[in-house]
């Protein structure tokens, strides 16, 4: 065995991921990318989750790339009558941890590191059952700020114990990471005690910078028609209306032969998706913009040339890549977005980005080099940028901006860079002294289980 092989073997770690639901979403994409990246660096990686539907997950979670094991899904449902989801999520995480402990899976793996994200409630239990394992917690965003319906007093009262537990349980992580410096600031304001920790890290999500060969029929999208692109879920907080208003602000001559493509996730079972799409259609019509809604990828190419705004629901990956490869500008409208992966995808495709000057995009988009940052309250400024890209900027300047965007993503936001940063943080965790004891965990943890039991009793009483 060579010295290099010995060094690599000595540095190899066993890393166990715990994720609530390994479906398709930004958090899940980050977990999969992190797991694959660390596995590619020679570590043993196992992903435990309470749910993973092969028909609704990323390829790496179903094609054998990752060792994905579904546990803790046989007792507690994801929700009770579409309610009490936070209570059920906590109970399912505790069930998962207890199951892999009692079946000796945890003992056999003997993890060096636990990579936990989204839900921190089970961290004290991990500390209690396996005190030698180091815990890395990835906080996408404070759950207490994401929870909806806080306007009713009884809902606020219901959430109090869970919000308190979220804060306290995160203290059991050896290192906490967030997805942007913006989120780090939010975490520090939300939980001042965490602001004093030196192990609060920023680990940016990544995009796949390896080119993929796709079959093409040789026909450019919409026969080469110029278009601006918005990619977001059909949710009000994404402020897609801003893109439509700014587009309508262009003169008739300025938007002649130009289209605004509004693409994004849409689930007919989600009331907000349905109602917001209807509102956007009504907005476009009130502004005199002809529009059409496309529900299947096969009909996207057949949109008539005189349609100014096209709504594309649930865009398949191939169509998404076609949109990104042909768009003149990505219009990214959310304010205070935690991070925002779409601007990176656009820059990697050589498309400049117009984004709100708040939140995560301020850390990815470079003003005047890879795109523009404008106030979401200044619609005219967004219109001016659209007009500049469509009618004023020279091909040479546009090509330079395209080149800068590609370089920025490849040099700073690729999967290799994220895996290297994670690996460095995990190495630091293993070198640091761990002083927490089981006794320090047991009393408050048992107290929390009492709170959970009481909450569950209230739920069962309500359902009777």
C-alpha positions as CSV (number, residue, x, y, z in Angstrom):
1,X,0.0,0.0,0.0
2,X,1.5,3.4,-1.1
3,X,1.7,6.4,1.2
4,X,-0.9,8.2,-0.8
5,X,-3.3,5.2,-0.5
6,X,-2.7,5.1,3.3
7,X,-3.3,8.8,3.6
8,X,-6.5,8.5,1.6
9,X,-7.7,5.6,3.7
10,X,-6.9,7.3,6.9
11,X,-8.9,10.3,5.9
12,X,-12.0,8.3,4.9
13,X,-15.1,8.9,7.0
14,X,-18.4,7.2,7.4
15,X,-21.1,9.8,7.0
16,X,-24.8,9.2,7.7
17,X,-27.4,11.6,6.2
18,X,-30.8,12.1,7.9
19,X,-33.4,13.8,5.7
20,X,-37.2,13.9,6.3
21,X,-38.5,13.3,2.7
22,X,-36.1,12.7,-0.2
23,X,-38.4,14.0,-2.9
24,X,-37.7,16.7,-5.5
25,X,-36.9,20.2,-4.2
26,X,-34.1,22.6,-3.4
27,X,-33.3,21.1,-0.1
28,X,-33.3,17.6,-1.5
29,X,-31.1,18.6,-4.4
30,X,-28.6,20.0,-1.9
31,X,-28.6,16.8,0.2
32,X,-28.1,14.6,-2.9
33,X,-25.3,16.8,-4.2
34,X,-23.6,16.8,-0.9
35,X,-23.9,13.1,-0.5
36,X,-22.6,12.3,-4.0
37,X,-19.8,14.9,-3.6
38,X,-18.6,13.4,-0.3
39,X,-18.9,9.9,-1.7
40,X,-16.8,10.8,-4.7
41,X,-14.1,12.0,-2.3
42,X,-13.8,8.5,-0.9
43,X,-16.2,8.5,2.1
44,X,-18.8,5.9,2.9
45,X,-22.2,7.6,2.7
46,X,-25.6,6.2,3.7
47,X,-28.8,8.3,3.4
48,X,-31.7,7.6,5.8
49,X,-35.0,9.1,5.1
50,X,-38.6,8.6,6.2
51,X,-39.9,8.7,2.6
52,X,-38.5,8.3,-0.9
53,X,-40.8,7.6,-3.8
54,X,-38.8,6.2,-6.8
55,X,-41.3,8.0,-9.1
56,X,-40.7,11.4,-7.4
57,X,-37.0,11.7,-6.5
58,X,-33.7,12.6,-8.1
59,X,-32.0,10.0,-10.2
60,X,-29.1,9.5,-7.8
61,X,-31.6,8.4,-5.1
62,X,-33.1,5.7,-7.2
63,X,-30.4,4.4,-9.6
64,X,-28.0,3.0,-7.0
65,X,-25.6,6.0,-7.0
66,X,-26.5,6.5,-3.3
67,X,-27.3,4.0,-0.6
68,X,-30.7,5.3,0.3
69,X,-32.6,3.5,3.1
70,X,-36.2,4.3,4.1
71,X,-36.8,4.0,7.8
72,X,-39.2,5.4,10.4
73,X,-42.2,5.4,8.2
74,X,-44.5,2.7,9.6
75,X,-46.1,4.4,12.6
76,X,-46.7,8.1,12.2
77,X,-48.2,9.6,8.9
78,X,-46.7,12.8,7.4
79,X,-49.8,14.7,8.6
80,X,-53.1,14.1,10.3
81,X,-56.0,15.4,8.1
82,X,-53.5,17.6,6.3
83,X,-52.6,19.3,9.6
84,X,-50.1,18.9,12.5
85,X,-47.3,18.4,10.0
86,X,-44.5,19.7,12.3
87,X,-45.6,17.3,15.1
88,X,-45.7,14.4,12.7
89,X,-42.3,15.3,11.1
90,X,-40.7,15.3,14.6
91,X,-42.2,12.0,15.6
92,X,-41.2,10.4,12.3
93,X,-37.6,11.6,12.7
94,X,-37.5,10.2,16.3
95,X,-38.9,7.0,15.0
96,X,-36.3,6.8,12.3
97,X,-33.4,7.3,14.7
98,X,-34.8,4.8,17.3
99,X,-35.4,2.2,14.6
100,X,-31.9,2.3,13.1
101,X,-30.5,2.2,16.7
102,X,-32.6,-0.8,17.8
103,X,-31.9,-2.8,14.6
104,X,-28.2,-2.2,15.1
105,X,-27.8,-0.4,11.8
106,X,-26.3,2.5,13.6
107,X,-23.9,0.3,15.5
108,X,-22.8,-1.5,12.4
109,X,-22.2,1.8,10.5
110,X,-20.6,3.6,13.6
111,X,-20.8,7.0,11.8
112,X,-18.0,9.5,12.2
113,X,-20.4,12.3,11.1
114,X,-24.2,12.8,11.0
115,X,-25.4,15.2,8.3
116,X,-28.8,16.4,9.3
117,X,-30.9,19.1,7.6
118,X,-34.3,20.8,7.8
119,X,-35.3,19.2,11.2
120,X,-33.1,19.5,14.3
121,X,-35.5,17.9,16.8
122,X,-33.7,14.6,16.8
123,X,-30.2,16.0,17.5
124,X,-30.4,15.5,21.3
125,X,-31.4,11.8,20.7
126,X,-28.5,11.3,18.4
127,X,-26.2,12.8,21.0
128,X,-27.7,10.5,23.6
129,X,-27.5,7.3,21.6
130,X,-24.2,7.9,19.9
131,X,-22.2,10.5,21.8
132,X,-19.0,9.9,19.8
133,X,-20.6,10.9,16.5
134,X,-20.2,14.5,15.4
135,X,-23.3,16.3,14.2
136,X,-23.4,18.6,11.2
137,X,-26.7,20.5,10.9
138,X,-27.6,22.3,7.7
139,X,-30.2,25.0,8.4
140,X,-31.8,26.0,5.1
141,X,-33.9,28.6,6.9
142,X,-35.4,28.9,10.4
143,X,-38.5,26.7,10.4
144,X,-40.3,29.1,12.8
145,X,-40.1,31.8,10.1
146,X,-41.3,29.5,7.4
147,X,-44.4,28.3,9.3
148,X,-47.6,29.7,8.0
149,X,-50.8,30.8,9.6
150,X,-49.3,32.5,12.7
151,X,-52.1,35.2,12.6
152,X,-54.4,33.1,14.9
153,X,-53.4,33.0,18.5
154,X,-54.1,29.3,19.0
155,X,-51.8,28.5,16.1
156,X,-49.1,30.7,17.6
157,X,-49.6,28.9,20.9
158,X,-49.4,25.5,19.3
159,X,-46.0,26.4,17.7
160,X,-44.3,27.7,20.8
161,X,-42.9,24.4,22.1
162,X,-41.7,23.5,18.6
163,X,-40.0,26.8,18.0
164,X,-38.3,26.6,21.4
165,X,-37.2,23.1,20.7
166,X,-35.8,24.0,17.3
167,X,-33.6,26.6,18.9
168,X,-32.5,24.4,21.8
169,X,-31.9,21.2,19.8
170,X,-29.7,23.0,17.3
171,X,-27.3,23.6,20.1
172,X,-26.4,19.9,20.0
173,X,-24.9,20.3,16.5
174,X,-21.1,20.4,16.5
175,X,-21.3,22.6,13.4
176,X,-24.2,24.5,11.9
177,X,-24.2,25.5,8.2
178,X,-26.5,27.8,6.2
179,X,-27.0,28.3,2.5
180,X,-26.0,32.0,2.3
181,X,-24.7,34.9,4.3
182,X,-28.2,36.3,4.1
183,X,-29.6,33.3,5.9
184,X,-26.7,33.5,8.3
185,X,-27.8,37.0,9.2
186,X,-31.4,35.8,9.7
187,X,-30.3,32.9,11.9
188,X,-28.2,35.3,14.1
189,X,-31.1,37.7,14.5
190,X,-33.6,34.9,15.2
191,X,-31.4,33.1,17.7
192,X,-28.8,35.5,19.2
193,X,-27.2,32.7,21.2
194,X,-26.2,31.0,17.9
195,X,-24.6,34.3,16.8
196,X,-21.8,33.7,19.4
197,X,-20.9,30.4,17.9
198,X,-17.7,30.3,15.8
199,X,-18.9,27.2,14.0
200,X,-21.8,28.9,12.1
201,X,-20.7,28.3,8.5
202,X,-21.9,29.2,5.1
203,X,-22.0,26.4,2.5
204,X,-23.5,27.5,-0.8
205,X,-25.6,25.0,-2.7
206,X,-24.1,23.9,-6.1
207,X,-25.1,23.3,-9.6
208,X,-23.9,20.5,-11.9
209,X,-21.2,22.1,-14.0
210,X,-20.6,18.9,-16.1
211,X,-22.1,19.3,-19.6
212,X,-24.8,16.8,-20.6
213,X,-25.4,15.5,-24.1
214,X,-29.0,15.9,-25.0
215,X,-30.8,14.7,-28.1
216,X,-32.1,17.6,-30.2
217,X,-34.4,17.7,-33.2
218,X,-32.4,20.7,-34.5
219,X,-35.3,23.1,-34.3
220,X,-34.6,26.1,-32.0
221,X,-37.2,26.8,-29.4
222,X,-40.0,28.9,-30.8
223,X,-38.1,29.1,-34.1
224,X,-35.4,31.3,-32.6
225,X,-37.9,33.9,-31.2
226,X,-36.3,36.2,-28.6
227,X,-37.7,35.7,-25.1
228,X,-37.2,36.6,-21.4
229,X,-37.5,33.8,-18.9
230,X,-38.9,33.5,-15.3
231,X,-38.5,30.2,-13.5
232,X,-40.2,30.0,-10.1
233,X,-43.0,28.0,-8.4
234,X,-46.4,29.5,-8.8
235,X,-46.4,31.1,-5.3
236,X,-47.2,34.6,-4.3
237,X,-44.0,35.0,-2.4
238,X,-42.1,34.5,-5.7
239,X,-43.6,37.8,-7.0
240,X,-43.9,36.6,-10.6
241,X,-46.3,39.5,-11.1
242,X,-43.2,41.8,-11.0
243,X,-41.8,40.2,-14.2
244,X,-45.2,40.6,-16.0
245,X,-45.6,44.3,-15.0
246,X,-42.0,45.1,-16.0
247,X,-42.5,43.3,-19.4
248,X,-45.7,45.3,-20.0
249,X,-43.8,48.5,-19.3
250,X,-41.8,48.0,-22.6
251,X,-43.1,49.9,-25.5
252,X,-44.9,48.0,-28.2
253,X,-41.9,48.5,-30.5
254,X,-39.6,47.4,-27.7
255,X,-41.3,44.1,-27.2
256,X,-42.1,43.4,-30.8
257,X,-41.2,39.8,-31.6
258,X,-40.4,39.2,-27.9
259,X,-42.0,36.9,-25.4
260,X,-42.0,36.5,-21.6
261,X,-41.9,32.8,-20.7
262,X,-43.1,32.1,-17.1
263,X,-42.1,28.6,-16.2
264,X,-42.3,26.8,-12.8
265,X,-43.6,24.2,-10.5
266,X,-47.4,23.8,-10.5
267,X,-49.5,21.3,-8.6
268,X,-53.3,21.4,-9.2
269,X,-53.8,20.0,-5.7
270,X,-52.2,23.0,-4.2
271,X,-54.7,25.8,-3.8
272,X,-52.2,28.6,-4.0
273,X,-50.7,27.3,-7.2
274,X,-54.1,27.3,-8.8
275,X,-55.2,30.7,-7.5
276,X,-51.9,32.5,-8.2
277,X,-51.7,31.2,-11.8
278,X,-55.3,32.6,-12.3
279,X,-54.2,35.9,-10.8
280,X,-51.2,36.1,-13.1
281,X,-53.4,35.3,-16.2
282,X,-55.8,38.1,-15.1
283,X,-52.9,40.5,-14.6
284,X,-51.5,39.8,-18.1
285,X,-54.9,40.3,-19.6
286,X,-55.5,43.6,-17.7
287,X,-52.2,44.9,-19.1
288,X,-53.1,44.0,-22.6
289,X,-50.7,41.1,-23.0
290,X,-51.9,38.1,-25.0
291,X,-51.1,34.9,-23.1
292,X,-51.4,31.2,-23.2
293,X,-50.9,28.4,-20.6
294,X,-49.0,25.2,-21.6
295,X,-49.5,22.2,-19.4
296,X,-47.5,19.6,-21.3
297,X,-44.0,19.8,-22.8
298,X,-45.2,18.5,-26.1
299,X,-47.3,21.5,-26.7
300,X,-44.7,24.1,-25.6
301,X,-43.2,24.3,-29.1
302,X,-46.6,25.0,-30.7
303,X,-47.3,28.3,-29.0
304,X,-48.4,30.8,-31.6
305,X,-46.0,33.6,-32.4
306,X,-48.4,36.4,-31.4
307,X,-48.6,35.1,-27.8
308,X,-46.6,37.6,-25.6
309,X,-46.7,35.7,-22.2
310,X,-46.7,31.9,-22.0
311,X,-47.2,30.1,-18.7
312,X,-45.4,26.8,-18.6
313,X,-46.5,24.5,-15.8
314,X,-44.2,21.8,-14.4
315,X,-41.4,22.1,-17.0
316,X,-39.5,18.9,-17.7
317,X,-35.7,19.1,-17.3
318,X,-35.1,18.9,-21.1
319,X,-37.5,21.8,-21.8
320,X,-35.9,23.7,-18.9
321,X,-32.5,23.3,-20.4
322,X,-33.8,24.5,-23.8
323,X,-35.4,27.5,-22.2
324,X,-32.1,28.4,-20.4
325,X,-30.0,27.8,-23.5
326,X,-32.1,30.2,-25.6
327,X,-33.3,32.9,-23.2
328,X,-31.9,36.5,-23.5
329,X,-32.4,37.2,-19.8
330,X,-33.4,35.4,-16.6
331,X,-35.9,37.6,-14.6
332,X,-35.6,36.3,-11.0
333,X,-38.2,38.2,-8.9
334,X,-38.3,36.8,-5.3
335,X,-37.4,39.2,-2.6
336,X,-35.2,38.0,0.3
337,X,-34.7,34.6,-1.3
338,X,-32.7,32.4,1.0
339,X,-30.3,31.5,-1.8
340,X,-31.8,30.9,-5.2
341,X,-30.3,28.2,-7.4
342,X,-32.0,29.3,-10.7
343,X,-29.7,32.3,-11.2
344,X,-26.7,30.0,-11.0
345,X,-28.3,27.6,-13.6
346,X,-28.9,30.6,-15.9
347,X,-25.4,32.0,-15.6
348,X,-24.0,28.5,-16.2
349,X,-26.0,28.5,-19.4
350,X,-24.5,31.9,-20.4
351,X,-27.7,33.8,-19.6
352,X,-27.4,37.2,-17.7
353,X,-29.6,37.5,-14.7
354,X,-31.9,40.3,-13.5
355,X,-32.7,39.7,-9.8
356,X,-33.9,41.5,-6.7
357,X,-31.2,43.3,-4.7
358,X,-32.1,41.4,-1.6
359,X,-31.3,37.9,-0.2
360,X,-29.1,35.2,-1.8
361,X,-28.9,36.6,-5.3
362,X,-26.7,39.5,-4.0
363,X,-24.1,36.8,-3.3
364,X,-24.2,35.1,-6.7
365,X,-25.1,37.8,-9.3
366,X,-22.3,40.4,-9.8
367,X,-23.8,43.8,-10.8
368,X,-22.8,44.8,-14.4
369,X,-20.7,41.6,-14.9
370,X,-23.0,38.6,-14.7
371,X,-26.3,40.5,-14.5
372,X,-28.2,43.3,-12.6
373,X,-29.6,43.7,-9.2
374,X,-32.6,46.0,-8.8
375,X,-35.1,46.9,-6.1
376,X,-38.3,44.8,-6.3
377,X,-40.3,48.0,-5.6
378,X,-38.9,49.8,-8.7
379,X,-40.8,48.2,-11.6
380,X,-39.5,50.8,-14.1
381,X,-35.9,49.8,-13.3
382,X,-36.7,46.2,-14.2
383,X,-38.3,47.4,-17.5
384,X,-35.2,49.5,-18.3
385,X,-32.9,46.4,-17.9
386,X,-35.2,44.4,-20.1
387,X,-35.1,47.1,-22.7
388,X,-31.3,47.3,-22.5
389,X,-30.9,43.5,-23.0
390,X,-33.4,43.4,-25.9
391,X,-32.6,46.5,-27.7
392,X,-29.5,48.3,-26.6
393,X,-26.6,46.1,-25.4
394,X,-24.1,45.1,-28.0
395,X,-23.5,41.5,-29.0
396,X,-19.9,41.8,-27.7
397,X,-21.0,43.0,-24.3
398,X,-23.6,40.4,-24.1
399,X,-21.1,37.7,-25.0
400,X,-18.7,39.0,-22.3
401,X,-21.4,38.9,-19.7
402,X,-22.3,35.4,-20.7
403,X,-18.6,34.3,-20.4
404,X,-18.3,35.9,-17.0
405,X,-21.4,34.2,-15.7
406,X,-20.2,30.7,-16.8
407,X,-16.8,31.3,-15.2
408,X,-18.3,32.5,-11.9
409,X,-20.4,29.4,-11.5
410,X,-17.7,27.0,-12.5
411,X,-15.1,28.6,-10.3
412,X,-17.3,29.0,-7.2
413,X,-20.5,27.1,-7.2
414,X,-19.8,23.6,-8.7
415,X,-20.3,20.3,-7.0
416,X,-16.5,19.8,-6.5
417,X,-16.2,23.1,-4.7
418,X,-19.1,22.3,-2.4
419,X,-17.8,18.8,-1.6
420,X,-14.3,20.2,-0.8
421,X,-15.7,22.9,1.5
422,X,-17.9,20.3,3.3
423,X,-15.0,17.9,3.7
424,X,-12.8,20.6,5.2
425,X,-15.5,21.5,7.7
426,X,-16.1,17.9,8.6
427,X,-12.3,17.4,9.2
428,X,-12.3,20.4,11.5
429,X,-15.2,18.9,13.4
430,X,-13.4,15.6,14.0
431,X,-10.3,17.4,15.1
432,X,-12.2,19.5,17.7
433,X,-12.7,18.4,21.2
434,X,-16.2,17.0,22.0
435,X,-17.2,17.5,25.6
436,X,-21.0,17.0,25.7
437,X,-22.3,14.2,28.0
438,X,-25.3,12.0,28.0
439,X,-26.5,13.3,31.3
440,X,-26.6,16.8,30.0
441,X,-29.0,15.6,27.3
442,X,-31.3,13.2,29.1
443,X,-33.4,15.4,31.4
444,X,-34.4,18.1,28.8
445,X,-34.9,15.5,26.2
446,X,-37.3,13.5,28.3
447,X,-39.1,16.8,29.1
448,X,-39.5,17.4,25.4
449,X,-40.9,14.0,24.9
450,X,-43.5,14.8,27.5
451,X,-44.4,18.0,25.6
452,X,-44.7,16.0,22.4
453,X,-46.9,13.4,24.1
454,X,-49.1,16.1,25.4
455,X,-49.4,17.7,22.0
456,X,-50.2,14.4,20.4
457,X,-52.9,13.8,23.1
458,X,-54.5,17.2,22.2
459,X,-54.5,16.2,18.5
460,X,-56.2,12.9,19.2
461,X,-58.7,14.6,21.4
462,X,-59.5,17.1,18.6
463,X,-60.0,14.3,16.1
464,X,-62.5,12.4,18.2
